[in-house]
Amino acid sequence: MIEFIRASHLKAGDILAKTIYNDRLQILLKAGNALTNASIKTIRDFGYKGCYIEHEGIRREDIPITEPLIDEAEELVFISRLKDMFSSAEPFQDPLNERFKKLRREIEDVVKKLAQGIRVLYNKGEFLYETEDYTRNVSNWIYHHSLNTCIISIGTALNMGLDQQTTEDIAIGAIYHDYGKAYFGEALYNKENVTDEDKALLRQHPEKMFRVLQRLNYPVNTTYAIYQHHEKSDGTGYPHGLKLEKITIAAQIVSLASAFDNLVNITAYNKEPMSQENALEYLQGCNLYSIDCMRALFNFIVPYPVGSKVKLSNGETGIVLKNVPGTIMRPYVLVGKEMYDLSYDLNRMNITILESVKDIA
């Protein structure tokens, strides 16, 4: 059988079922070869969450790992392209330069492919999203944040009933939403203790990229997703302090997607991310984001990712084994050796999840 195995669970001697590439799409490890301790370390160092292994017998993973939405080799290349883009401020002076044109084409091809793949899952009722960034840190967070914001924006747009072209236009806005920060350089957007002067500069980033893409005649749903993504429903956002009715749907979507990812993942400004369920609770109560976008987000963002340790209302603790589309608050939970189906088992309907816990007692 072929199984997707966590990187931490790989063993020397495992037979690789799918070739693994580096971020330049050069072969790192070829399918059919047995893994060694050195090759397992390579897999982990490159940030692969797991890989496909061919073996006999029963499944190795007691808690199935969620397979990536995007091929992990493609993701490595994609993150590398984003890094290349953020390394240069040249497009702000010359949006027509050839290097930027090539990077945009490569990045946008992946974004469109991602949007199409997510729509297939959505149409089958199978799209759920668990944010997991194994290699994200305070130095590279902005590339992962851009990708996550893009994925969450796609899911939100689809759950709001938007068509494919509109969804793709918003997704491209999402992938570029923070690129305006490159105008000021990594030393500023990765700075931990920003001053009021720093904040004033960084607040210019939506307009910086808006002007670049406006000159290149990008669609309104792309440009305004960027320009308005820091506006807030109550009028306390920037650059213009717009209230909800004046903010485009594209920007409402990207604003919420970006906020959620910033809450649950590490950034230069956030060393202690929230749990996903606490972030969702906060977003519901803060009155800063569109209610319609929030409802759409709640259709696919998983509050308790697979592998989460949770406390139940009956006093027991367990591990989330599987999330169920349509009933994301009611996953399958392993308690001891018994599986609780909180979605459909009538005998478990009175049991709720109270909270995530760090350790099972």
C-alpha positions in Angstrom: 0.0 0.0 0.0 1.0 3.6 -0.5 0.6 5.9 2.6 1.4 9.5 3.3 3.6 9.4 6.4 4.6 12.3 8.7 8.2 13.3 8.4 8.6 12.6 12.1 7.4 9.0 11.6 9.7 8.1 8.7 12.1 5.2 9.3 15.4 4.2 7.7 14.5 1.5 5.1 11.2 3.0 4.1 10.6 2.8 0.3 9.8 6.2 -1.2 6.7 6.0 -3.4 7.0 9.5 -4.9 10.1 11.5 -6.0 11.0 14.4 -3.7 12.4 17.7 -5.2 14.1 20.8 -3.9 12.9 24.3 -4.5 14.5 24.4 -7.9 12.7 21.2 -8.9 15.9 19.2 -8.9 15.6 15.6 -7.6 16.5 15.2 -4.0 15.3 11.7 -3.4 14.1 9.3 -6.2 11.0 7.1 -5.9 11.8 3.5 -5.3 14.8 4.1 -3.2 15.1 3.2 0.5 15.3 6.1 3.0 18.4 6.5 5.2 18.7 8.5 8.3 20.5 11.2 6.3 17.7 11.3 3.6 15.1 11.5 6.4 16.9 14.5 7.8 17.0 16.1 4.3 13.2 15.7 4.0 12.7 17.4 7.4 15.2 20.2 6.7 13.5 21.1 3.5 10.2 21.5 5.3 8.2 18.6 3.9 5.4 17.7 6.3 5.6 14.1 5.1 6.0 11.9 2.0 4.5 8.9 0.3 5.9 5.5 1.4 5.2 2.1 -0.1 4.8 -0.7 2.4 3.0 -3.9 3.2 0.5 -4.4 6.0 -1.7 -2.1 8.1 -1.6 1.7 8.0 1.3 3.2 9.9 -0.4 6.5 10.8 -2.9 6.0 13.6 -3.9 9.6 13.2 -4.1 10.2 9.4 -2.2 13.3 8.2 -4.0 15.8 6.0 -2.4 15.6 2.6 -1.2 19.0 1.3 -3.5 21.1 -1.0 -0.5 21.8 -3.2 2.3 19.4 -4.1 5.0 20.1 -1.5 7.7 20.4 -4.2 5.6 23.0 -6.0 5.0 24.8 -2.7 8.8 25.0 -2.1 9.3 26.5 -5.5 6.4 28.8 -4.9 7.7 30.1 -1.6 11.1 30.5 -3.3 9.5 32.7 -6.0 7.7 34.8 -3.3 11.1 35.2 -1.6 12.6 36.4 -4.9 9.8 38.9 -5.3 10.1 40.3 -1.8 13.8 40.7 -2.2 13.5 43.5 -4.7 11.8 47.0 -4.6 12.5 47.6 -8.3 8.9 47.0 -9.4 7.8 50.1 -7.4 10.0 52.2 -9.7 9.5 50.1 -12.9 6.4 47.8 -12.9 7.3 46.8 -16.4 10.7 45.3 -15.7 11.2 41.8 -17.1 12.2 40.1 -13.9 9.0 41.1 -12.2 7.0 40.1 -15.2 8.5 36.6 -15.1 7.9 36.2 -11.4 4.3 37.4 -11.7 3.6 34.9 -14.4 5.0 32.0 -12.4 3.3 33.0 -9.2 -0.1 33.6 -10.8 0.0 30.3 -12.7 0.3 28.5 -9.4 -2.4 30.7 -7.7 -4.9 29.9 -10.6 -4.1 26.2 -10.4 -4.6 26.3 -6.6 -8.0 28.1 -7.0 -9.1 25.5 -9.5 -8.0 22.6 -7.3 -9.8 24.0 -4.3 -13.0 24.5 -6.3 -12.9 20.8 -7.3 -12.7 19.9 -3.6 -15.4 22.4 -2.7 -17.8 21.1 -5.4 -17.3 17.6 -3.9 -18.0 18.9 -0.4 -14.5 18.0 0.7 -12.7 21.3 1.2 -11.5 21.8 4.8 -8.4 23.8 5.7 -5.9 23.3 8.6 -3.1 25.8 8.7 0.2 24.0 9.3 3.5 25.8 8.6 6.3 23.5 9.8 9.1 25.7 8.5 7.6 29.1 9.3 9.6 31.5 11.5 10.1 35.2 12.2 12.4 35.5 9.1 10.3 33.8 6.5 6.7 34.3 7.8 5.7 36.8 5.2 6.0 34.3 2.3 3.9 31.7 4.2 1.5 34.3 5.3 0.9 35.4 1.7 0.2 31.8 0.6 -2.1 31.0 3.5 -4.0 34.3 3.0 -4.4 33.3 -0.6 -5.8 29.8 0.2 -8.2 31.1 2.9 -9.4 33.9 0.5 -10.1 31.2 -2.2 -12.1 29.1 0.3 -14.1 32.2 1.5 -14.9 33.4 -2.0 -16.1 29.9 -3.0 -18.3 29.6 0.1 -19.8 33.0 -0.7 -20.8 31.7 -4.2 -18.4 33.8 -6.2 -17.5 32.6 -9.7 -14.2 31.2 -10.8 -12.8 34.3 -12.5 -13.7 36.5 -9.5 -12.2 34.0 -7.1 -9.0 33.9 -9.1 -8.8 37.7 -9.2 -9.2 37.9 -5.4 -6.7 35.1 -4.9 -4.1 37.0 -6.9 -4.8 40.1 -4.8 -4.3 38.0 -1.7 -1.0 36.6 -2.8 0.3 40.2 -3.4 -1.5 41.9 -0.5 1.7 42.4 1.6 4.2 42.8 -1.2 4.1 46.6 -0.8 6.1 46.1 2.4 9.1 45.2 0.2 9.3 48.9 -0.7 10.5 49.5 2.8 12.8 46.4 3.0 13.0 43.3 5.2 14.7 45.2 8.0 11.5 47.1 8.6 8.8 44.6 7.9 10.6 42.0 10.0 11.4 44.4 12.8 10.1 43.2 16.2 9.7 46.5 18.1 8.3 48.9 15.6 8.0 52.6 16.5 5.2 54.9 15.6 7.3 56.2 12.7 7.8 52.6 11.5 4.1 52.0 11.7 3.3 55.1 9.7 5.7 53.9 6.9 4.3 50.4 6.9 0.8 51.7 6.6 1.7 52.9 3.1 2.2 49.3 1.9 -1.4 48.7 0.5 -1.1 51.8 -1.7 2.4 51.0 -2.9 1.3 47.7 -4.5 -2.0 49.0 -5.6 -0.3 51.6 -7.7 2.0 49.0 -9.3 -0.8 46.7 -10.4 -3.0 49.7 -11.4 -0.3 50.7 -13.9 -0.3 47.1 -15.2 -4.1 47.2 -15.7 -5.0 44.4 -13.2 -8.7 43.8 -12.5 -10.5 45.8 -9.8 -11.0 42.8 -7.6 -7.3 42.3 -7.5 -6.2 45.9 -7.0 -8.8 46.8 -4.4 -8.3 43.5 -2.5 -4.8 44.9 -1.9 -5.6 48.6 -1.5 -8.4 48.1 1.1 -7.3 45.0 3.0 -6.5 47.0 6.1 -9.9 48.7 6.2 -12.2 47.6 9.0 -16.0 47.2 9.2 -16.3 49.8 12.0 -14.2 52.5 10.1 -11.1 52.2 12.2 -8.9 50.8 9.5 -6.6 52.4 6.9 -5.7 54.1 4.5 -9.2 55.8 4.4 -11.1 54.7 7.5 -13.9 53.2 5.3 -16.9 51.4 6.9 -18.1 48.0 5.6 -20.5 49.3 2.9 -17.6 51.2 1.2 -15.2 48.2 1.3 -15.2 45.9 -1.7 -16.1 42.3 -1.3 -12.6 41.4 -2.5 -11.0 43.4 0.2 -13.4 42.1 2.9 -12.4 38.6 2.1 -8.6 39.2 2.0 -8.8 41.3 5.2 -10.4 38.5 7.1 -8.1 35.8 5.6 -5.0 37.8 6.5 -6.3 38.5 10.0 -7.0 34.9 10.7 -3.6 33.7 9.5 -1.8 36.4 11.5 -3.7 35.3 14.7 -2.9 31.6 14.4 0.7 31.6 13.0 4.0 33.2 14.0 4.9 36.6 12.6 7.6 39.1 13.4 5.0 40.8 15.6 3.4 37.7 17.1 5.5 35.1 18.9 2.5 33.4 20.7 -0.2 32.5 18.1 -3.7 31.7 19.2 -5.3 28.3 18.8 -7.6 28.2 15.8 -10.8 27.9 17.9 -9.8 31.0 20.0 -8.9 32.9 16.8 -12.3 32.1 15.3 -14.0 33.1 18.6 -12.1 36.4 18.6 -13.0 37.2 15.0 -16.7 36.6 15.7 -16.7 39.1 18.6 -14.4 41.9 17.5 -16.8 43.6 15.0 -14.0 44.4 12.6 -14.8 42.0 9.7 -17.8 41.2 7.4 -20.4 38.9 8.9 -21.0 37.3 5.5 -17.3 36.6 5.1 -17.1 35.2 8.6 -19.9 32.7 7.9 -18.2 31.6 4.7 -14.9 31.2 6.6 -16.6 29.0 9.2 -17.7 26.5 6.6 -14.1 25.3 5.9 -11.6 26.5 8.6 -11.1 23.7 11.0 -11.1 24.8 14.7 -9.6 21.6 15.9 -7.0 20.3 13.4 -6.3 16.5 13.1 -4.0 15.5 16.0 -5.4 18.2 18.4 -5.8 17.2 22.0 -9.2 18.2 23.2 -11.2 18.3 26.5 -14.7 17.0 26.2 -17.8 18.1 28.2 -18.1 14.6 29.8 -14.7 15.2 31.5 -12.7 13.0 29.1 -9.8 14.0 26.8 -9.1 12.7 23.4 -7.3 13.3 20.0 -9.1 14.6 16.9 -8.9 11.9 14.2 -10.9 13.4 11.4 -12.9 16.5 10.6 -16.2 16.4 8.8 -17.2 18.9 6.2 -20.5 20.7 7.2 -20.0 19.9 10.9 -16.6 21.3 11.7 -17.3 21.6 15.4 -18.1 17.9 15.6 -15.1 15.8 14.5 -14.2 12.2 15.2 -12.3 12.0 18.5 -10.2 9.1 19.8 -10.7 8.6 23.5 -8.4 5.8 24.8 -9.1 3.1 22.3 -12.6 4.2 21.4 -13.6 6.5 18.6 -16.3 9.0 19.3 -18.2 10.2 16.2 -19.5 13.5 17.4 -21.2 14.3 14.1 -23.6 11.4 13.5 -23.5 9.0 16.6 -26.8 9.7 18.4 -25.2 8.4 21.6 -22.5 11.1 21.5 -24.8 14.1 20.6 -24.7 15.4 24.1 -20.9 15.6 24.1 -19.2 18.8 23.1 -15.6 19.9 22.8 -14.8 22.4 25.5 -11.2 23.4 24.5 -7.9 22.3 23.1 -5.4 21.1 25.7 -1.7 20.8 25.5 -1.4 17.5 27.3 -3.7 14.6 27.8 -4.0 13.9 31.5 
